[in-house]
Amino acid sequence: MKKALAFFAIAALLTLGGAWGITALRPEPEIARAVWTSAVIALGVQLLSFVIAKPFVATNPIAGWGLGSLLRMLVLVLYAVVGTKALGLAAGPALMSLVGFLFVTMLVEPLFLKQ
């Protein structure tokens, strides 16, 4: 549980810091809304991916990380096809920020999956 909380804290720092940086550079309301929505989605997906991967660490960590990666891919595709339109978001900033947030936080995930 401690590792999950530590991972979530680092993921939140990276994601929210990234969203703040992007919106500081591009403060247009449409872009800001898309980026912050993607940040919230990325945090939820990352926490769920971590929880899915954690039980696999002892037996097959690559399988756990792979399942988490498939979840990320599924969420990205659904966000691209349905989510951005349903939420009325600018597709470019929404998708690029979601991909960026997921990628950056996925890079630090193995540090917290170690036993």
C-alpha positions in Angstrom: 0.0 0.0 0.0 2.9 2.4 0.8 4.4 1.9 -2.7 1.0 2.5 -4.3 0.6 5.8 -2.4 4.2 6.8 -3.2 3.7 6.0 -6.9 0.4 7.9 -6.9 2.1 10.9 -5.3 4.9 10.9 -7.8 2.5 10.4 -10.7 0.3 13.3 -9.4 3.4 15.5 -9.1 4.5 14.7 -12.7 1.0 14.9 -14.2 -0.3 18.0 -12.4 3.1 19.7 -12.8 3.0 18.9 -16.5 -0.5 20.2 -16.9 0.4 23.4 -15.1 3.4 23.9 -17.3 1.4 23.3 -20.5 -1.4 25.6 -19.5 1.1 28.3 -18.4 2.6 28.2 -21.9 -0.8 27.9 -23.7 -3.4 29.6 -21.4 -6.3 29.4 -23.9 -9.4 28.1 -22.1 -10.1 25.4 -24.7 -6.5 24.0 -24.4 -6.5 24.3 -20.6 -9.7 22.4 -20.3 -8.5 19.6 -22.6 -5.1 19.3 -20.8 -6.6 19.3 -17.2 -9.2 16.7 -18.2 -6.5 14.5 -19.6 -4.4 14.9 -16.5 -7.3 13.7 -14.3 -7.9 10.8 -16.6 -4.2 9.9 -16.7 -4.0 9.8 -12.9 -7.0 7.5 -12.6 -5.6 5.2 -15.3 -2.2 5.1 -13.8 -3.4 4.2 -10.4 -5.6 1.5 -11.8 -2.7 0.2 -13.9 -0.4 0.1 -10.9 -3.0 -1.8 -8.9 -3.4 -4.3 -11.7 0.4 -4.8 -12.2 1.3 -5.1 -8.5 0.1 -8.7 -7.8 2.1 -9.9 -10.8 5.5 -8.6 -9.5 6.5 -11.8 -7.7 5.6 -14.2 -10.5 5.7 -12.4 -13.8 6.3 -8.6 -13.6 6.3 -8.2 -17.4 2.8 -9.7 -17.6 1.5 -7.2 -15.1 3.2 -4.3 -16.8 1.8 -5.5 -20.1 -1.7 -5.6 -18.7 -1.3 -2.1 -17.5 -0.1 -1.0 -20.9 -3.1 -2.6 -22.6 -5.3 -0.7 -20.2 -3.6 2.5 -21.1 -3.9 1.8 -24.8 -7.6 1.0 -24.5 -8.3 4.2 -22.5 -6.4 6.2 -25.1 -8.4 4.7 -28.0 -11.7 5.2 -26.2 -10.7 8.8 -25.3 -9.8 9.5 -29.0 -12.9 7.9 -30.5 -15.6 8.8 -28.0 -14.3 10.8 -25.1 -13.0 14.0 -26.7 -16.2 14.4 -28.7 -18.5 13.5 -25.8 -16.7 16.0 -23.5 -16.4 18.7 -26.2 -12.6 18.8 -25.9 -10.0 20.0 -28.5 -8.8 16.6 -29.7 -5.1 17.5 -30.4 -4.3 19.0 -27.0 -6.4 16.4 -25.2 -4.8 13.4 -26.8 -1.2 14.7 -26.9 -1.4 15.6 -23.2 -2.9 12.2 -22.2 -0.2 10.4 -24.1 2.5 12.5 -22.5 1.2 12.1 -19.0 0.8 8.3 -19.4 4.2 7.9 -20.9 6.1 9.9 -18.3 4.4 8.3 -15.4 4.8 4.8 -16.9 8.5 5.4 -17.0 8.7 5.7 -13.2 6.2 2.9 -12.5 8.9 0.1 -12.4 10.7 1.9 -9.6 7.6 1.3 -7.4 6.8 -2.2 -8.6 10.1 -3.7 -7.4 9.8 -5.8 -4.3 
